[in-house]
Amino acid sequence: MILFPAIDIKDNKCVRLTQGKFDNVNVYSNDPVDMAKKWESLGAEYLHIVDLDGAKNEGFQNRKSIEKIANSISIPMQTGGGIRSEERIKNLIDMGVSRVIVGTMAIENQDLLKELTKIYKEKIAVSIDALNGKVAIRGWQKVGETDSVEICKILEEIGIKTIVYTDISKDGMLNGPNFEIYEELSRKTSLDIIASGGVTTICDLVKLNDMKMYGAIIGKALYDNKLDFSEALESIHI
């Protein structure tokens, strides 16, 4: 299982939101590039970068930080947040981003997603962000009626290989992930699943690893020193 340290960028600063609420922001660093280098130096093999401003308003004001990170590290990075066009996908890949994560597009424009998956293949992943089993879009600002498990089945048919699944109710709460949904997705799809939201303890990681998750994203637990990254890596490589 790959451990992905999360770097959420807002106003070109490294921050964390709680349950995706933009009025509940903690700033952890004024330089996301330094944070990326830190996780690489501690042994991270892949980074998870989120453009929060892009997720909310589709702008690209954090482009400079994302490009600097890509040019400053030697490990791969995946990036999401407001990516709703082929132009943005191409821009990010040209910058050096290894995998681009789309979210809203998977709900609102599946025809475009199907086309882009044929072109970019495994360089595209989909983020499914769910509240009570229903998918949220547009930076978690809008929750519709789309069932999160059913949409994952559709994505697999489209050709998507990797999803990032976040239970919004768990995000930033430091009380463990939604293991039940990951078990269900493992039973009903063959997708590579990256677990996100609530990953807090070594026990959480060991359980996700035992469940054969492709990856786990760790955010607030690292930044609040609830989890030591070196110990986390060791726990899944024993």
HUDARA-V35095 format. One record per pair of residues at least 24 apart in sequence whose ideal C-beta (glycine too) atoms are under 10 Angstrom apart, sorted by the first residue. I is the first residue (numbers start at 1). J is the second residue. D is the distance in whole Angstrom. If there is no record, write none. Layout:
i: (I & I)
j: (J & J)
d: (D & D)
This chain:
i: (1 & 1 & 1 & 1 & 1 & 1 & 1 & 1 & 1 & 1 & 1 & 1 & 1 & 1 & 1 & 2 & 2 & 2 & 2 & 2 & 2 & 2 & 2 & 2 & 2 & 2 & 2 & 2 & 3 & 3 & 3 & 3 & 3 & 3 & 3 & 3 & 3 & 3 & 3 & 3 & 3 & 3 & 3 & 3 & 3 & 3 & 3 & 3 & 3 & 3 & 4 & 4 & 4 & 4 & 4 & 4 & 4 & 4 & 4 & 4 & 4 & 4 & 4 & 4 & 4 & 4 & 4 & 4 & 4 & 5 & 5 & 5 & 5 & 5 & 5 & 5 & 5 & 5 & 5 & 5 & 5 & 5 & 5 & 5 & 5 & 5 & 5 & 5 & 6 & 6 & 6 & 6 & 6 & 6 & 6 & 6 & 6 & 6 & 6 & 6 & 6 & 6 & 6 & 7 & 7 & 7 & 7 & 7 & 7 & 7 & 7 & 7 & 7 & 7 & 7 & 7 & 7 & 7 & 7 & 7 & 8 & 8 & 8 & 8 & 8 & 8 & 8 & 8 & 8 & 8 & 8 & 8 & 8 & 9 & 9 & 9 & 9 & 9 & 9 & 9 & 9 & 9 & 9 & 9 & 9 & 9 & 9 & 9 & 10 & 10 & 10 & 10 & 10 & 10 & 10 & 10 & 10 & 10 & 11 & 11 & 11 & 11 & 11 & 12 & 12 & 12 & 12 & 12 & 12 & 12 & 12 & 13 & 13 & 13 & 14 & 14 & 14 & 14 & 15 & 15 & 15 & 16 & 16 & 16 & 16 & 16 & 16 & 16 & 16 & 17 & 17 & 17 & 17 & 17 & 17 & 17 & 17 & 18 & 18 & 18 & 18 & 18 & 19 & 19 & 19 & 19 & 19 & 19 & 19 & 19 & 19 & 20 & 20 & 20 & 20 & 20 & 20 & 20 & 20 & 20 & 20 & 20 & 20 & 20 & 20 & 21 & 21 & 21 & 21 & 21 & 22 & 22 & 22 & 22 & 22 & 22 & 22 & 24 & 25 & 26 & 26 & 26 & 26 & 28 & 28 & 28 & 28 & 28 & 29 & 31 & 31 & 32 & 32 & 32 & 32 & 32 & 32 & 32 & 33 & 33 & 33 & 33 & 33 & 33 & 33 & 33 & 33 & 33 & 34 & 34 & 35 & 35 & 35 & 35 & 36 & 36 & 36 & 36 & 36 & 36 & 36 & 36 & 36 & 37 & 37 & 37 & 38 & 38 & 39 & 39 & 39 & 39 & 39 & 40 & 40 & 40 & 40 & 40 & 40 & 41 & 42 & 42 & 42 & 42 & 42 & 42 & 43 & 43 & 43 & 43 & 43 & 43 & 43 & 44 & 44 & 44 & 44 & 44 & 44 & 44 & 45 & 45 & 45 & 45 & 46 & 46 & 46 & 46 & 46 & 46 & 46 & 46 & 46 & 47 & 47 & 47 & 47 & 47 & 47 & 47 & 47 & 47 & 48 & 48 & 48 & 48 & 48 & 48 & 48 & 48 & 48 & 48 & 48 & 48 & 48 & 48 & 49 & 49 & 49 & 49 & 49 & 49 & 49 & 49 & 50 & 50 & 50 & 50 & 50 & 50 & 50 & 50 & 50 & 50 & 50 & 50 & 51 & 51 & 51 & 51 & 51 & 51 & 51 & 51 & 52 & 52 & 52 & 52 & 52 & 53 & 53 & 53 & 54 & 54 & 54 & 54 & 54 & 54 & 54 & 54 & 55 & 55 & 55 & 55 & 55 & 55 & 55 & 55 & 55 & 55 & 55 & 55 & 55 & 56 & 56 & 56 & 56 & 56 & 56 & 57 & 57 & 57 & 57 & 58 & 58 & 58 & 58 & 58 & 58 & 58 & 58 & 60 & 60 & 60 & 63 & 63 & 63 & 63 & 66 & 66 & 66 & 66 & 66 & 67 & 67 & 67 & 67 & 67 & 67 & 68 & 69 & 69 & 69 & 70 & 70 & 70 & 70 & 70 & 71 & 71 & 72 & 78 & 78 & 78 & 78 & 78 & 78 & 78 & 78 & 80 & 80 & 80 & 80 & 80 & 81 & 81 & 82 & 82 & 83 & 83 & 84 & 84 & 84 & 84 & 84 & 85 & 85 & 85 & 86 & 86 & 86 & 86 & 86 & 89 & 89 & 89 & 89 & 89 & 90 & 90 & 90 & 92 & 93 & 93 & 93 & 97 & 98 & 98 & 99 & 99 & 99 & 99 & 99 & 99 & 100 & 100 & 101 & 101 & 101 & 101 & 101 & 101 & 101 & 102 & 102 & 102 & 103 & 103 & 103 & 103 & 103 & 103 & 103 & 103 & 103 & 103 & 103 & 104 & 104 & 104 & 104 & 104 & 104 & 104 & 105 & 106 & 106 & 106 & 106 & 106 & 106 & 106 & 106 & 106 & 106 & 107 & 107 & 107 & 107 & 107 & 107 & 107 & 107 & 107 & 108 & 108 & 108 & 110 & 110 & 110 & 110 & 111 & 113 & 113 & 113 & 113 & 113 & 114 & 114 & 114 & 114 & 114 & 115 & 116 & 116 & 117 & 117 & 117 & 117 & 117 & 118 & 118 & 121 & 121 & 121 & 122 & 122 & 122 & 122 & 122 & 123 & 124 & 124 & 124 & 124 & 124 & 125 & 125 & 125 & 125 & 125 & 125 & 125 & 125 & 125 & 126 & 126 & 126 & 126 & 126 & 126 & 126 & 126 & 126 & 126 & 126 & 126 & 127 & 127 & 127 & 127 & 127 & 127 & 127 & 128 & 128 & 128 & 128 & 128 & 128 & 128 & 128 & 128 & 128 & 128 & 128 & 129 & 129 & 129 & 129 & 129 & 129 & 129 & 129 & 130 & 130 & 130 & 130 & 130 & 130 & 130 & 130 & 131 & 131 & 131 & 131 & 131 & 132 & 132 & 132 & 133 & 133 & 133 & 133 & 134 & 135 & 136 & 136 & 140 & 140 & 140 & 143 & 148 & 148 & 148 & 149 & 149 & 149 & 149 & 149 & 149 & 150 & 152 & 152 & 152 & 152 & 152 & 152 & 152 & 153 & 153 & 153 & 153 & 155 & 155 & 156 & 156 & 156 & 156 & 157 & 160 & 160 & 160 & 161 & 161 & 161 & 161 & 162 & 162 & 162 & 162 & 162 & 162 & 163 & 163 & 163 & 163 & 163 & 163 & 163 & 164 & 164 & 164 & 164 & 164 & 164 & 164 & 164 & 164 & 165 & 165 & 165 & 165 & 165 & 165 & 165 & 165 & 166 & 166 & 166 & 166 & 166 & 166 & 167 & 167 & 167 & 167 & 168 & 168 & 169 & 169 & 170 & 170 & 170 & 170 & 170 & 170 & 171 & 171 & 171 & 171 & 171 & 171 & 171 & 172 & 172 & 172 & 172 & 172 & 172 & 172 & 173 & 173 & 173 & 173 & 174 & 174 & 174 & 174 & 174 & 174 & 174 & 174 & 174 & 174 & 175 & 175 & 175 & 176 & 176 & 176 & 176 & 176 & 177 & 177 & 177 & 177 & 177 & 177 & 177 & 179 & 179 & 179 & 179 & 179 & 182 & 182 & 182 & 182 & 182 & 182 & 183 & 185 & 185 & 186 & 186 & 186 & 199 & 199 & 200 & 200 & 200 & 201 & 201 & 201 & 201 & 202 & 202 & 202 & 202 & 202 & 202 & 202 & 203 & 204 & 204 & 205 & 205 & 205 & 205 & 205 & 206 & 206 & 206 & 206 & 208 & 209 & 209 & 209 & 209 & 210)
j: (194 & 195 & 205 & 206 & 208 & 209 & 210 & 211 & 212 & 213 & 214 & 215 & 216 & 236 & 237 & 44 & 45 & 46 & 48 & 76 & 192 & 194 & 213 & 214 & 215 & 216 & 217 & 236 & 39 & 43 & 44 & 45 & 46 & 48 & 199 & 205 & 208 & 209 & 215 & 216 & 217 & 218 & 222 & 227 & 229 & 232 & 233 & 235 & 236 & 237 & 39 & 44 & 45 & 46 & 47 & 48 & 49 & 77 & 78 & 164 & 194 & 195 & 196 & 199 & 215 & 216 & 217 & 218 & 219 & 35 & 36 & 38 & 39 & 40 & 42 & 43 & 44 & 46 & 47 & 48 & 49 & 217 & 218 & 219 & 222 & 223 & 229 & 232 & 35 & 39 & 47 & 48 & 49 & 50 & 196 & 199 & 217 & 218 & 219 & 220 & 221 & 222 & 223 & 32 & 33 & 35 & 36 & 38 & 39 & 47 & 48 & 49 & 50 & 65 & 66 & 69 & 77 & 79 & 219 & 223 & 32 & 48 & 49 & 50 & 51 & 52 & 55 & 62 & 81 & 172 & 219 & 220 & 223 & 35 & 49 & 50 & 51 & 52 & 53 & 54 & 61 & 62 & 64 & 65 & 66 & 69 & 79 & 81 & 50 & 51 & 52 & 53 & 54 & 55 & 56 & 61 & 62 & 81 & 52 & 53 & 61 & 62 & 65 & 53 & 61 & 62 & 63 & 64 & 65 & 66 & 68 & 52 & 62 & 65 & 38 & 49 & 65 & 223 & 50 & 52 & 223 & 52 & 171 & 172 & 219 & 220 & 222 & 223 & 224 & 50 & 52 & 139 & 140 & 171 & 172 & 219 & 220 & 171 & 172 & 173 & 174 & 220 & 131 & 140 & 168 & 169 & 170 & 171 & 172 & 173 & 197 & 52 & 55 & 56 & 129 & 131 & 136 & 139 & 140 & 141 & 166 & 168 & 171 & 172 & 197 & 140 & 141 & 168 & 171 & 172 & 52 & 53 & 55 & 56 & 139 & 140 & 141 & 172 & 52 & 172 & 220 & 223 & 224 & 219 & 220 & 222 & 223 & 224 & 223 & 65 & 68 & 62 & 64 & 65 & 66 & 68 & 69 & 72 & 64 & 65 & 66 & 67 & 68 & 69 & 70 & 71 & 72 & 73 & 69 & 72 & 65 & 69 & 222 & 223 & 65 & 66 & 68 & 69 & 70 & 72 & 73 & 75 & 77 & 69 & 72 & 73 & 222 & 229 & 73 & 75 & 218 & 222 & 229 & 69 & 72 & 73 & 74 & 75 & 77 & 73 & 222 & 228 & 229 & 230 & 232 & 233 & 75 & 229 & 230 & 232 & 233 & 234 & 237 & 73 & 75 & 77 & 218 & 229 & 232 & 233 & 75 & 76 & 215 & 233 & 75 & 76 & 77 & 78 & 98 & 99 & 194 & 215 & 217 & 73 & 75 & 76 & 77 & 78 & 79 & 97 & 98 & 217 & 77 & 78 & 79 & 80 & 99 & 101 & 164 & 194 & 196 & 215 & 216 & 217 & 218 & 219 & 77 & 78 & 79 & 80 & 81 & 92 & 97 & 101 & 78 & 79 & 80 & 81 & 82 & 101 & 127 & 139 & 164 & 196 & 217 & 219 & 79 & 80 & 81 & 82 & 83 & 88 & 92 & 139 & 80 & 81 & 82 & 139 & 140 & 81 & 82 & 139 & 79 & 80 & 81 & 82 & 83 & 84 & 88 & 139 & 80 & 81 & 82 & 83 & 103 & 104 & 127 & 129 & 137 & 138 & 139 & 140 & 141 & 81 & 82 & 138 & 139 & 140 & 141 & 82 & 138 & 139 & 141 & 82 & 83 & 84 & 85 & 88 & 104 & 138 & 139 & 88 & 91 & 92 & 88 & 91 & 92 & 95 & 91 & 92 & 95 & 96 & 97 & 91 & 92 & 94 & 95 & 96 & 97 & 95 & 95 & 96 & 97 & 94 & 95 & 96 & 97 & 98 & 95 & 96 & 96 & 123 & 125 & 127 & 162 & 164 & 194 & 215 & 217 & 125 & 126 & 127 & 129 & 164 & 127 & 139 & 138 & 139 & 124 & 127 & 108 & 109 & 112 & 137 & 138 & 109 & 112 & 116 & 112 & 115 & 116 & 119 & 120 & 116 & 119 & 120 & 123 & 124 & 116 & 119 & 120 & 123 & 120 & 123 & 124 & 123 & 122 & 123 & 123 & 124 & 125 & 161 & 162 & 164 & 124 & 125 & 125 & 126 & 127 & 162 & 163 & 164 & 194 & 126 & 127 & 160 & 127 & 128 & 129 & 135 & 136 & 137 & 138 & 139 & 140 & 164 & 166 & 129 & 135 & 136 & 137 & 138 & 139 & 142 & 137 & 135 & 137 & 146 & 151 & 152 & 154 & 155 & 158 & 160 & 163 & 135 & 136 & 137 & 138 & 142 & 144 & 146 & 151 & 154 & 137 & 138 & 144 & 151 & 154 & 155 & 158 & 158 & 154 & 155 & 158 & 159 & 160 & 155 & 157 & 158 & 159 & 160 & 158 & 158 & 159 & 155 & 158 & 159 & 160 & 161 & 158 & 159 & 159 & 160 & 161 & 159 & 160 & 161 & 162 & 192 & 162 & 158 & 159 & 160 & 161 & 162 & 155 & 160 & 161 & 162 & 163 & 164 & 191 & 192 & 194 & 151 & 152 & 155 & 156 & 158 & 160 & 161 & 162 & 163 & 164 & 165 & 191 & 162 & 163 & 164 & 165 & 166 & 194 & 196 & 152 & 155 & 163 & 164 & 165 & 166 & 167 & 181 & 185 & 191 & 193 & 196 & 164 & 165 & 166 & 167 & 168 & 171 & 196 & 197 & 165 & 166 & 167 & 168 & 169 & 178 & 181 & 197 & 166 & 167 & 168 & 169 & 171 & 167 & 168 & 169 & 167 & 178 & 181 & 184 & 168 & 168 & 166 & 168 & 166 & 168 & 171 & 168 & 181 & 184 & 185 & 181 & 184 & 185 & 187 & 188 & 189 & 188 & 181 & 184 & 185 & 188 & 189 & 191 & 193 & 185 & 188 & 189 & 191 & 189 & 191 & 188 & 189 & 190 & 191 & 189 & 189 & 191 & 192 & 190 & 191 & 192 & 214 & 191 & 192 & 193 & 194 & 214 & 215 & 189 & 191 & 192 & 193 & 194 & 196 & 214 & 192 & 193 & 194 & 195 & 196 & 197 & 214 & 215 & 217 & 191 & 193 & 194 & 195 & 196 & 197 & 213 & 217 & 194 & 195 & 196 & 197 & 198 & 217 & 195 & 196 & 197 & 198 & 196 & 197 & 197 & 198 & 195 & 196 & 197 & 198 & 199 & 200 & 196 & 197 & 198 & 199 & 217 & 219 & 220 & 197 & 198 & 219 & 220 & 221 & 223 & 224 & 197 & 198 & 200 & 220 & 198 & 199 & 200 & 201 & 219 & 220 & 221 & 224 & 226 & 227 & 200 & 201 & 204 & 200 & 201 & 203 & 204 & 207 & 204 & 205 & 207 & 208 & 213 & 216 & 217 & 204 & 207 & 208 & 211 & 213 & 207 & 208 & 211 & 212 & 213 & 216 & 211 & 211 & 213 & 211 & 212 & 213 & 227 & 232 & 224 & 226 & 227 & 226 & 227 & 232 & 235 & 227 & 228 & 231 & 232 & 234 & 235 & 236 & 235 & 232 & 235 & 231 & 232 & 233 & 235 & 236 & 232 & 235 & 236 & 238 & 236 & 235 & 236 & 237 & 238 & 236)
d: (9 & 9 & 8 & 10 & 6 & 5 & 9 & 9 & 8 & 5 & 7 & 6 & 6 & 5 & 9 & 9 & 6 & 5 & 10 & 10 & 10 & 8 & 9 & 7 & 4 & 8 & 10 & 9 & 9 & 9 & 7 & 8 & 8 & 10 & 9 & 7 & 10 & 10 & 7 & 6 & 8 & 6 & 10 & 10 & 7 & 6 & 6 & 9 & 7 & 10 & 9 & 8 & 9 & 5 & 7 & 4 & 9 & 9 & 7 & 9 & 7 & 10 & 8 & 10 & 6 & 7 & 5 & 7 & 9 & 8 & 8 & 9 & 4 & 9 & 8 & 10 & 5 & 9 & 6 & 7 & 10 & 8 & 6 & 8 & 6 & 9 & 7 & 9 & 10 & 9 & 8 & 5 & 8 & 7 & 8 & 10 & 5 & 7 & 4 & 8 & 10 & 8 & 9 & 5 & 9 & 5 & 6 & 10 & 8 & 6 & 7 & 5 & 7 & 9 & 9 & 7 & 9 & 10 & 9 & 10 & 9 & 9 & 8 & 5 & 8 & 6 & 9 & 10 & 9 & 10 & 7 & 10 & 10 & 9 & 7 & 7 & 6 & 6 & 8 & 9 & 9 & 5 & 10 & 5 & 7 & 9 & 9 & 8 & 9 & 8 & 4 & 6 & 10 & 10 & 9 & 9 & 8 & 10 & 9 & 7 & 8 & 8 & 10 & 9 & 7 & 6 & 9 & 7 & 5 & 10 & 9 & 10 & 9 & 8 & 10 & 10 & 9 & 8 & 10 & 7 & 9 & 10 & 9 & 6 & 6 & 5 & 9 & 6 & 8 & 9 & 7 & 10 & 9 & 8 & 6 & 9 & 9 & 7 & 4 & 7 & 10 & 8 & 9 & 8 & 6 & 7 & 8 & 5 & 6 & 7 & 9 & 9 & 9 & 10 & 7 & 9 & 8 & 7 & 4 & 8 & 9 & 6 & 6 & 8 & 10 & 8 & 10 & 10 & 10 & 9 & 7 & 9 & 9 & 6 & 8 & 9 & 9 & 8 & 9 & 9 & 8 & 8 & 9 & 10 & 9 & 9 & 5 & 9 & 9 & 8 & 9 & 8 & 10 & 5 & 8 & 8 & 6 & 10 & 10 & 7 & 10 & 10 & 5 & 5 & 10 & 9 & 5 & 9 & 10 & 9 & 10 & 9 & 10 & 9 & 9 & 10 & 9 & 5 & 9 & 6 & 5 & 9 & 8 & 9 & 6 & 7 & 10 & 9 & 9 & 9 & 10 & 8 & 7 & 10 & 9 & 5 & 7 & 5 & 10 & 10 & 10 & 9 & 5 & 6 & 10 & 8 & 10 & 7 & 7 & 10 & 5 & 9 & 10 & 9 & 6 & 10 & 10 & 7 & 10 & 8 & 6 & 8 & 10 & 9 & 6 & 5 & 7 & 7 & 8 & 9 & 10 & 7 & 10 & 7 & 7 & 8 & 4 & 7 & 9 & 10 & 9 & 10 & 8 & 6 & 8 & 8 & 10 & 8 & 8 & 8 & 8 & 8 & 10 & 5 & 9 & 8 & 6 & 7 & 4 & 8 & 8 & 10 & 8 & 9 & 10 & 7 & 6 & 5 & 10 & 8 & 9 & 10 & 10 & 10 & 9 & 9 & 7 & 7 & 3 & 6 & 8 & 10 & 9 & 10 & 10 & 6 & 9 & 7 & 10 & 8 & 7 & 9 & 9 & 8 & 4 & 3 & 7 & 9 & 8 & 8 & 7 & 4 & 5 & 9 & 8 & 9 & 9 & 9 & 10 & 8 & 4 & 8 & 9 & 8 & 7 & 8 & 4 & 9 & 7 & 7 & 9 & 8 & 10 & 5 & 9 & 6 & 9 & 9 & 9 & 9 & 9 & 7 & 8 & 10 & 10 & 8 & 9 & 8 & 10 & 7 & 7 & 9 & 7 & 9 & 9 & 10 & 5 & 8 & 9 & 10 & 9 & 9 & 9 & 10 & 5 & 4 & 6 & 9 & 8 & 7 & 10 & 9 & 7 & 10 & 9 & 8 & 9 & 9 & 10 & 8 & 9 & 5 & 10 & 7 & 9 & 8 & 9 & 7 & 9 & 9 & 8 & 7 & 9 & 10 & 9 & 9 & 8 & 9 & 7 & 8 & 6 & 8 & 9 & 6 & 9 & 6 & 8 & 7 & 10 & 9 & 9 & 9 & 7 & 6 & 9 & 8 & 10 & 7 & 6 & 7 & 5 & 10 & 7 & 10 & 6 & 7 & 5 & 7 & 5 & 9 & 9 & 6 & 9 & 6 & 7 & 9 & 4 & 8 & 6 & 9 & 9 & 6 & 8 & 9 & 9 & 9 & 10 & 10 & 9 & 9 & 4 & 6 & 8 & 9 & 9 & 8 & 9 & 9 & 7 & 10 & 8 & 6 & 8 & 8 & 9 & 6 & 9 & 5 & 9 & 10 & 7 & 6 & 7 & 10 & 7 & 9 & 10 & 9 & 7 & 9 & 7 & 10 & 10 & 8 & 6 & 9 & 8 & 10 & 9 & 5 & 7 & 9 & 10 & 10 & 10 & 9 & 6 & 4 & 6 & 9 & 9 & 7 & 8 & 10 & 8 & 9 & 9 & 5 & 7 & 9 & 10 & 10 & 9 & 7 & 9 & 8 & 10 & 7 & 7 & 4 & 6 & 6 & 10 & 8 & 8 & 9 & 8 & 5 & 10 & 9 & 5 & 10 & 8 & 5 & 7 & 9 & 9 & 10 & 7 & 4 & 8 & 7 & 9 & 8 & 6 & 8 & 6 & 7 & 5 & 7 & 10 & 10 & 9 & 10 & 10 & 9 & 8 & 8 & 5 & 8 & 6 & 8 & 8 & 8 & 7 & 7 & 6 & 7 & 9 & 9 & 8 & 9 & 10 & 8 & 5 & 6 & 10 & 9 & 9 & 7 & 9 & 10 & 8 & 10 & 10 & 10 & 9 & 6 & 9 & 6 & 9 & 8 & 7 & 10 & 9 & 8 & 6 & 7 & 10 & 6 & 8 & 9 & 10 & 9 & 6 & 8 & 5 & 6 & 9 & 9 & 7 & 6 & 9 & 8 & 7 & 9 & 5 & 7 & 6 & 10 & 10 & 7 & 9 & 9 & 7 & 6 & 9 & 7 & 4 & 8 & 7 & 7 & 8 & 8 & 5 & 7 & 6 & 7 & 10 & 9 & 10 & 8 & 4 & 8 & 5 & 10 & 10 & 8 & 7 & 9 & 6 & 7 & 7 & 6 & 8 & 10 & 10 & 9 & 8 & 4 & 4 & 9 & 8 & 9 & 8 & 5 & 7 & 10 & 7 & 8 & 8 & 10 & 9 & 4 & 3 & 9 & 9 & 7 & 4 & 7 & 10 & 10 & 8 & 8 & 8 & 8 & 7 & 5 & 9 & 10 & 10 & 8 & 6 & 9 & 8 & 7 & 9 & 5 & 9 & 10 & 6 & 6 & 7 & 6 & 9 & 7 & 10 & 10 & 6 & 7 & 8 & 6 & 9 & 6 & 10 & 9 & 7 & 9 & 8 & 10 & 9 & 6 & 8 & 7 & 10 & 9 & 7 & 6 & 10 & 6 & 10 & 7 & 10 & 10 & 6 & 7 & 8 & 8 & 9 & 9 & 6 & 6 & 8 & 7 & 9 & 9 & 7 & 9 & 6 & 7 & 9 & 5 & 9 & 9 & 9 & 10 & 9 & 6 & 9 & 5 & 6 & 10 & 6 & 7 & 9 & 8 & 8 & 5 & 9 & 9 & 9)
